[in-house]
Amino acid sequence: MEELAYTANELNQYTRIEEGRETPFAPHYDSNGNQTLIKTATYTMCQPGRQYGGRMLL
């Protein structure tokens, strides 16, 4: 199992995620603090600002 390394900002949001030799991933956040750029093992998705009740709809 490979280790993950996380870097967070003062709001405790991840700003950099590193896994082994993979290219580091930098999540993006909107002005409300919702994560808008998401990466999984199979895809990367940008979700620009669709919110409902303060929660992002995926």
N, CA, C and O atoms as a CHARMM CRD file, in Angstrom:
* protein
*
  232
    1    1 MET  N      0.84600  -1.17300   0.00000 PROA 1      0.00000
    2    1 MET  CA     0.00000   0.00000   0.00000 PROA 1      0.00000
    3    1 MET  C      0.90000   1.24700   0.00000 PROA 1      0.00000
    4    1 MET  O      1.85200   1.33500   0.77600 PROA 1      0.00000
    5    2 GLU  N      0.58800   2.19900  -0.87200 PROA 2      0.00000
    6    2 GLU  CA     1.37200   3.42800  -0.94000 PROA 2      0.00000
    7    2 GLU  C      0.85200   4.46200   0.05000 PROA 2      0.00000
    8    2 GLU  O     -0.33800   4.50400   0.35900 PROA 2      0.00000
    9    3 GLU  N      1.75800   5.28600   0.53700 PROA 3      0.00000
   10    3 GLU  CA     1.37900   6.35400   1.45800 PROA 3      0.00000
   11    3 GLU  C      0.87900   7.56500   0.71500 PROA 3      0.00000
   12    3 GLU  O      1.32300   7.85400  -0.39600 PROA 3      0.00000
   13    4 LEU  N     -0.04300   8.26900   1.32600 PROA 4      0.00000
   14    4 LEU  CA    -0.52500   9.54400   0.81700 PROA 4      0.00000
   15    4 LEU  C      0.04200  10.65100   1.69100 PROA 4      0.00000
   16    4 LEU  O      0.17600  10.48400   2.90400 PROA 4      0.00000
   17    5 ALA  N      0.37500  11.78000   1.07700 PROA 5      0.00000
   18    5 ALA  CA     0.83900  12.95000   1.82600 PROA 5      0.00000
   19    5 ALA  C     -0.11400  14.09500   1.52900 PROA 5      0.00000
   20    5 ALA  O     -0.38700  14.39700   0.36700 PROA 5      0.00000
   21    6 TYR  N     -0.61800  14.72700   2.57100 PROA 6      0.00000
   22    6 TYR  CA    -1.58100  15.82000   2.43700 PROA 6      0.00000
   23    6 TYR  C     -0.99100  17.12100   2.95600 PROA 6      0.00000
   24    6 TYR  O     -0.25400  17.12700   3.94100 PROA 6      0.00000
   25    7 THR  N     -1.31700  18.22300   2.29000 PROA 7      0.00000
   26    7 THR  CA    -1.00300  19.55800   2.76900 PROA 7      0.00000
   27    7 THR  C     -2.32900  20.30000   2.86200 PROA 7      0.00000
   28    7 THR  O     -3.13900  20.23500   1.93800 PROA 7      0.00000
   29    8 ALA  N     -2.55800  21.00200   3.96400 PROA 8      0.00000
   30    8 ALA  CA    -3.81900  21.71900   4.16200 PROA 8      0.00000
   31    8 ALA  C     -3.55200  23.19700   4.43200 PROA 8      0.00000
   32    8 ALA  O     -2.46100  23.58200   4.85500 PROA 8      0.00000
   33    9 ASN  N     -4.58400  24.02300   4.17500 PROA 9      0.00000
   34    9 ASN  CA    -4.47900  25.46100   4.44300 PROA 9      0.00000
   35    9 ASN  C     -5.06500  25.77700   5.81800 PROA 9      0.00000
   36    9 ASN  O     -5.39700  24.86900   6.58000 PROA 9      0.00000
   37   10 GLU  N     -5.19100  27.07200   6.13400 PROA 10     0.00000
   38   10 GLU  CA    -5.68200  27.48300   7.45500 PROA 10     0.00000
   39   10 GLU  C     -7.15000  27.13000   7.69000 PROA 10     0.00000
   40   10 GLU  O     -7.61100  27.15500   8.83100 PROA 10     0.00000
   41   11 LEU  N     -7.89000  26.80300   6.63100 PROA 11     0.00000
   42   11 LEU  CA    -9.28900  26.36900   6.76400 PROA 11     0.00000
   43   11 LEU  C     -9.39800  24.84800   6.82200 PROA 11     0.00000
   44   11 LEU  O    -10.49800  24.29500   6.80900 PROA 11     0.00000
   45   12 ASN  N     -8.24800  24.18000   6.88500 PROA 12     0.00000
   46   12 ASN  CA    -8.15900  22.72300   6.91400 PROA 12     0.00000
   47   12 ASN  C     -8.67300  22.08900   5.62300 PROA 12     0.00000
   48   12 ASN  O     -9.18300  20.96800   5.63400 PROA 12     0.00000
   49   13 GLN  N     -8.53500  22.81200   4.51600 PROA 13     0.00000
   50   13 GLN  CA    -8.85900  22.27500   3.19900 PROA 13     0.00000
   51   13 GLN  C     -7.56200  21.73100   2.59700 PROA 13     0.00000
   52   13 GLN  O     -6.50900  22.35900   2.70600 PROA 13     0.00000
   53   14 TYR  N     -7.64400  20.58500   1.97500 PROA 14     0.00000
   54   14 TYR  CA    -6.45500  20.03800   1.32100 PROA 14     0.00000
   55   14 TYR  C     -6.04800  20.94200   0.15900 PROA 14     0.00000
   56   14 TYR  O     -6.88700  21.33700  -0.65000 PROA 14     0.00000
   57   15 THR  N     -4.78400  21.26000   0.08400 PROA 15     0.00000
   58   15 THR  CA    -4.26900  22.09400  -1.00300 PROA 15     0.00000
   59   15 THR  C     -3.32600  21.31300  -1.90300 PROA 15     0.00000
   60   15 THR  O     -3.00700  21.75400  -3.00700 PROA 15     0.00000
   61   16 ARG  N     -2.87800  20.15300  -1.43300 PROA 16     0.00000
   62   16 ARG  CA    -1.99000  19.30900  -2.22300 PROA 16     0.00000
   63   16 ARG  C     -2.08700  17.88500  -1.68000 PROA 16     0.00000
   64   16 ARG  O     -1.99100  17.65900  -0.47400 PROA 16     0.00000
   65   17 ILE  N     -2.27800  16.93400  -2.58800 PROA 17     0.00000
   66   17 ILE  CA    -2.34600  15.52500  -2.22400 PROA 17     0.00000
   67   17 ILE  C     -1.34500  14.78000  -3.09400 PROA 17     0.00000
   68   17 ILE  O     -1.38100  14.86700  -4.32200 PROA 17     0.00000
   69   18 GLU  N     -0.45000  14.04400  -2.43900 PROA 18     0.00000
   70   18 GLU  CA     0.58100  13.31000  -3.16700 PROA 18     0.00000
   71   18 GLU  C      0.47800  11.82400  -2.85000 PROA 18     0.00000
   72   18 GLU  O      0.29300  11.42600  -1.70000 PROA 18     0.00000
   73   19 GLU  N      0.60400  11.01000  -3.90300 PROA 19     0.00000
   74   19 GLU  CA     0.57500   9.56300  -3.73600 PROA 19     0.00000
   75   19 GLU  C      1.71700   8.95900  -4.54900 PROA 19     0.00000
   76   19 GLU  O      1.68400   8.96100  -5.78000 PROA 19     0.00000
   77   20 GLY  N      2.71000   8.45000  -3.85900 PROA 20     0.00000
   78   20 GLY  CA     3.82800   7.79600  -4.52500 PROA 20     0.00000
   79   20 GLY  C      4.43400   8.64700  -5.62200 PROA 20     0.00000
   80   20 GLY  O      4.80300   9.80000  -5.39900 PROA 20     0.00000
   81   21 ARG  N      4.53300   8.07500  -6.80000 PROA 21     0.00000
   82   21 ARG  CA     5.14400   8.76400  -7.94300 PROA 21     0.00000
   83   21 ARG  C      4.13300   9.47800  -8.83400 PROA 21     0.00000
   84   21 ARG  O      4.50200  10.03000  -9.87100 PROA 21     0.00000
   85   22 GLU  N      2.88000   9.47300  -8.44300 PROA 22     0.00000
   86   22 GLU  CA     1.83900  10.17000  -9.20400 PROA 22     0.00000
   87   22 GLU  C      2.08300  11.68000  -9.17600 PROA 22     0.00000
   88   22 GLU  O      2.72900  12.19400  -8.26200 PROA 22     0.00000
   89   23 THR  N      1.56400  12.38200 -10.17800 PROA 23     0.00000
   90   23 THR  CA     1.61500  13.83800 -10.18100 PROA 23     0.00000
   91   23 THR  C      0.76100  14.34800  -9.02100 PROA 23     0.00000
   92   23 THR  O     -0.37800  13.90500  -8.87300 PROA 23     0.00000
   93   24 PRO  N      1.27000  15.26100  -8.19500 PROA 24     0.00000
   94   24 PRO  CA     0.46600  15.77600  -7.07500 PROA 24     0.00000
   95   24 PRO  C     -0.84200  16.40200  -7.57200 PROA 24     0.00000
   96   24 PRO  O     -0.88000  17.02300  -8.63400 PROA 24     0.00000
   97   25 PHE  N     -1.89700  16.22900  -6.79800 PROA 25     0.00000
   98   25 PHE  CA    -3.21900  16.77800  -7.12600 PROA 25     0.00000
   99   25 PHE  C     -3.48600  17.96700  -6.22300 PROA 25     0.00000
  100   25 PHE  O     -3.27400  17.89500  -5.01300 PROA 25     0.00000
  101   26 ALA  N     -3.95100  19.06500  -6.81200 PROA 26     0.00000
  102   26 ALA  CA    -4.29400  20.27000  -6.05700 PROA 26     0.00000
  103   26 ALA  C     -5.79200  20.53700  -6.21900 PROA 26     0.00000
  104   26 ALA  O     -6.21000  21.03900  -7.26200 PROA 26     0.00000
  105   27 PRO  N     -6.61000  20.21200  -5.20800 PROA 27     0.00000
  106   27 PRO  CA    -8.04200  20.48000  -5.28900 PROA 27     0.00000
  107   27 PRO  C     -8.31200  21.98000  -5.44400 PROA 27     0.00000
  108   27 PRO  O     -7.52100  22.80900  -4.99400 PROA 27     0.00000
  109   28 HSD  N     -9.41900  22.31700  -6.07600 PROA 28     0.00000
  110   28 HSD  CA    -9.84400  23.71200  -6.20900 PROA 28     0.00000
  111   28 HSD  C    -11.09100  23.90900  -5.36600 PROA 28     0.00000
  112   28 HSD  O    -11.86000  22.97100  -5.15900 PROA 28     0.00000
  113   29 TYR  N    -11.29300  25.13000  -4.87800 PROA 29     0.00000
  114   29 TYR  CA   -12.44100  25.46300  -4.03200 PROA 29     0.00000
  115   29 TYR  C    -13.10400  26.72700  -4.55300 PROA 29     0.00000
  116   29 TYR  O    -12.42800  27.61200  -5.07800 PROA 29     0.00000
  117   30 ASP  N    -14.43600  26.82200  -4.41100 PROA 30     0.00000
  118   30 ASP  CA   -15.12800  28.04900  -4.79100 PROA 30     0.00000
  119   30 ASP  C    -15.07100  29.04800  -3.62900 PROA 30     0.00000
  120   30 ASP  O    -14.47800  28.76500  -2.58800 PROA 30     0.00000
  121   31 SER  N    -15.68300  30.20200  -3.81400 PROA 31     0.00000
  122   31 SER  CA   -15.61100  31.26000  -2.79200 PROA 31     0.00000
  123   31 SER  C    -16.31800  30.89000  -1.49000 PROA 31     0.00000
  124   31 SER  O    -16.08700  31.52800  -0.46200 PROA 31     0.00000
  125   32 ASN  N    -17.18000  29.86400  -1.51800 PROA 32     0.00000
  126   32 ASN  CA   -17.85500  29.39100  -0.30500 PROA 32     0.00000
  127   32 ASN  C    -17.09100  28.26900   0.38600 PROA 32     0.00000
  128   32 ASN  O    -17.51200  27.78100   1.43600 PROA 32     0.00000
  129   33 GLY  N    -15.97400  27.86200  -0.19900 PROA 33     0.00000
  130   33 GLY  CA   -15.17000  26.80200   0.39800 PROA 33     0.00000
  131   33 GLY  C    -15.50500  25.40500  -0.06500 PROA 33     0.00000
  132   33 GLY  O    -14.94200  24.43700   0.44600 PROA 33     0.00000
  133   34 ASN  N    -16.41800  25.27300  -1.03300 PROA 34     0.00000
  134   34 ASN  CA   -16.77200  23.95000  -1.55000 PROA 34     0.00000
  135   34 ASN  C    -15.71900  23.47300  -2.54500 PROA 34     0.00000
  136   34 ASN  O    -15.26200  24.24300  -3.39000 PROA 34     0.00000
  137   35 GLN  N    -15.34100  22.21400  -2.44300 PROA 35     0.00000
  138   35 GLN  CA   -14.36100  21.66600  -3.37900 PROA 35     0.00000
  139   35 GLN  C    -15.01600  21.51600  -4.74400 PROA 35     0.00000
  140   35 GLN  O    -16.07600  20.90400  -4.86600 PROA 35     0.00000
  141   36 THR  N    -14.37900  22.07900  -5.77800 PROA 36     0.00000
  142   36 THR  CA   -14.94900  22.05400  -7.12400 PROA 36     0.00000
  143   36 THR  C    -14.13300  21.23300  -8.10800 PROA 36     0.00000
  144   36 THR  O    -14.60000  20.98200  -9.21900 PROA 36     0.00000
  145   37 LEU  N    -12.94400  20.80900  -7.74300 PROA 37     0.00000
  146   37 LEU  CA   -12.14900  19.92600  -8.58800 PROA 37     0.00000
  147   37 LEU  C    -11.85100  18.68100  -7.77900 PROA 37     0.00000
  148   37 LEU  O    -11.19000  18.73900  -6.74200 PROA 37     0.00000
  149   38 ILE  N    -12.35000  17.54400  -8.26800 PROA 38     0.00000
  150   38 ILE  CA   -12.30900  16.29000  -7.53900 PROA 38     0.00000
  151   38 ILE  C    -11.58500  15.25100  -8.38100 PROA 38     0.00000
  152   38 ILE  O    -11.78900  15.17500  -9.59300 PROA 38     0.00000
  153   39 LYS  N    -10.74200  14.45400  -7.74200 PROA 39     0.00000
  154   39 LYS  CA   -10.01900  13.40100  -8.44800 PROA 39     0.00000
  155   39 LYS  C    -10.22300  12.08800  -7.72400 PROA 39     0.00000
  156   39 LYS  O    -10.08100  12.01300  -6.50300 PROA 39     0.00000
  157   40 THR  N    -10.56000  11.04200  -8.48500 PROA 40     0.00000
  158   40 THR  CA   -10.65900   9.69700  -7.92900 PROA 40     0.00000
  159   40 THR  C     -9.64100   8.82400  -8.65400 PROA 40     0.00000
  160   40 THR  O     -8.86200   9.31700  -9.46900 PROA 40     0.00000
  161   41 ALA  N     -9.65000   7.55200  -8.36200 PROA 41     0.00000
  162   41 ALA  CA    -8.72200   6.63000  -9.01400 PROA 41     0.00000
  163   41 ALA  C     -8.99000   6.51900 -10.51400 PROA 41     0.00000
  164   41 ALA  O     -8.09800   6.15000 -11.27800 PROA 41     0.00000
  165   42 THR  N    -10.21200   6.83700 -10.93600 PROA 42     0.00000
  166   42 THR  CA   -10.57000   6.64100 -12.34500 PROA 42     0.00000
  167   42 THR  C    -10.85900   7.92200 -13.12100 PROA 42     0.00000
  168   42 THR  O    -10.87600   7.88100 -14.35200 PROA 42     0.00000
  169   43 TYR  N    -11.08600   9.05300 -12.46400 PROA 43     0.00000
  170   43 TYR  CA   -11.38400  10.28400 -13.20800 PROA 43     0.00000
  171   43 TYR  C    -11.11400  11.53000 -12.37400 PROA 43     0.00000
  172   43 TYR  O    -10.97500  11.47300 -11.15200 PROA 43     0.00000
  173   44 THR  N    -11.04500  12.66700 -13.08500 PROA 44     0.00000
  174   44 THR  CA   -10.98000  13.98900 -12.45200 PROA 44     0.00000
  175   44 THR  C    -12.20600  14.75100 -12.91200 PROA 44     0.00000
  176   44 THR  O    -12.52100  14.74800 -14.10200 PROA 44     0.00000
  177   45 MET  N    -12.91300  15.41100 -11.98700 PROA 45     0.00000
  178   45 MET  CA   -14.15500  16.08900 -12.32300 PROA 45     0.00000
  179   45 MET  C    -14.14100  17.51700 -11.79200 PROA 45     0.00000
  180   45 MET  O    -13.73600  17.77200 -10.65700 PROA 45     0.00000
  181   46 CYS  N    -14.58900  18.43900 -12.63000 PROA 46     0.00000
  182   46 CYS  CA   -14.74700  19.82600 -12.22000 PROA 46     0.00000
  183   46 CYS  C    -16.23000  20.07500 -12.04100 PROA 46     0.00000
  184   46 CYS  O    -17.01600  19.80400 -12.94900 PROA 46     0.00000
  185   47 GLN  N    -16.62600  20.58300 -10.89200 PROA 47     0.00000
  186   47 GLN  CA   -18.03000  20.83500 -10.57600 PROA 47     0.00000
  187   47 GLN  C    -18.18400  22.31600 -10.25500 PROA 47     0.00000
  188   47 GLN  O    -18.11000  22.70000  -9.08800 PROA 47     0.00000
  189   48 PRO  N    -18.39600  23.15300 -11.26500 PROA 48     0.00000
  190   48 PRO  CA   -18.40600  24.60200 -11.03500 PROA 48     0.00000
  191   48 PRO  C    -19.68100  25.13900 -10.39400 PROA 48     0.00000
  192   48 PRO  O    -20.62500  25.52100 -11.08400 PROA 48     0.00000
  193   49 GLY  N    -19.69100  25.16000  -9.06800 PROA 49     0.00000
  194   49 GLY  CA   -20.68300  25.91800  -8.33000 PROA 49     0.00000
  195   49 GLY  C    -22.11100  25.45400  -8.28000 PROA 49     0.00000
  196   49 GLY  O    -22.97900  26.25300  -7.92800 PROA 49     0.00000
  197   50 ARG  N    -22.41800  24.21400  -8.60900 PROA 50     0.00000
  198   50 ARG  CA   -23.79900  23.75500  -8.44700 PROA 50     0.00000
  199   50 ARG  C    -23.98900  23.35200  -7.00200 PROA 50     0.00000
  200   50 ARG  O    -23.43300  22.35000  -6.55200 PROA 50     0.00000
  201   51 GLN  N    -24.77000  24.12400  -6.27800 PROA 51     0.00000
  202   51 GLN  CA   -24.94400  23.86200  -4.85600 PROA 51     0.00000
  203   51 GLN  C    -26.42700  23.77400  -4.51000 PROA 51     0.00000
  204   51 GLN  O    -27.27600  24.35800  -5.18400 PROA 51     0.00000
  205   52 TYR  N    -26.71100  23.04500  -3.46500 PROA 52     0.00000
  206   52 TYR  CA   -28.06500  22.95200  -2.94100 PROA 52     0.00000
  207   52 TYR  C    -27.97000  22.90100  -1.42400 PROA 52     0.00000
  208   52 TYR  O    -27.36900  21.97700  -0.87600 PROA 52     0.00000
  209   53 GLY  N    -28.53400  23.84600  -0.75900 PROA 53     0.00000
  210   53 GLY  CA   -28.52500  23.86300   0.70000 PROA 53     0.00000
  211   53 GLY  C    -27.12600  23.86300   1.29200 PROA 53     0.00000
  212   53 GLY  O    -26.89500  23.27300   2.34700 PROA 53     0.00000
  213   54 GLY  N    -26.19700  24.51900   0.62000 PROA 54     0.00000
  214   54 GLY  CA   -24.83500  24.58600   1.12300 PROA 54     0.00000
  215   54 GLY  C    -24.00300  23.36000   0.81800 PROA 54     0.00000
  216   54 GLY  O    -22.83200  23.29300   1.19200 PROA 54     0.00000
  217   55 ARG  N    -24.60500  22.36900   0.12800 PROA 55     0.00000
  218   55 ARG  CA   -23.86200  21.16000  -0.22500 PROA 55     0.00000
  219   55 ARG  C    -23.72200  21.08100  -1.73900 PROA 55     0.00000
  220   55 ARG  O    -24.62800  21.47200  -2.47500 PROA 55     0.00000
  221   56 MET  N    -22.59900  20.58100  -2.19400 PROA 56     0.00000
  222   56 MET  CA   -22.39500  20.45100  -3.62700 PROA 56     0.00000
  223   56 MET  C    -23.12700  19.22200  -4.14600 PROA 56     0.00000
  224   56 MET  O    -23.09900  18.16800  -3.51100 PROA 56     0.00000
  225   57 LEU  N    -23.77400  19.34700  -5.27800 PROA 57     0.00000
  226   57 LEU  CA   -24.42400  18.22400  -5.91600 PROA 57     0.00000
  227   57 LEU  C    -23.45800  17.57800  -6.87900 PROA 57     0.00000
  228   57 LEU  O    -22.88400  18.25700  -7.73000 PROA 57     0.00000
  229   58 LEU  N    -23.27000  16.28400  -6.76300 PROA 58     0.00000
  230   58 LEU  CA   -22.38100  15.56100  -7.67000 PROA 58     0.00000
  231   58 LEU  C    -23.17400  14.63700  -8.54300 PROA 58     0.00000
  232   58 LEU  O    -22.60300  13.93600  -9.37800 PROA 58     0.00000
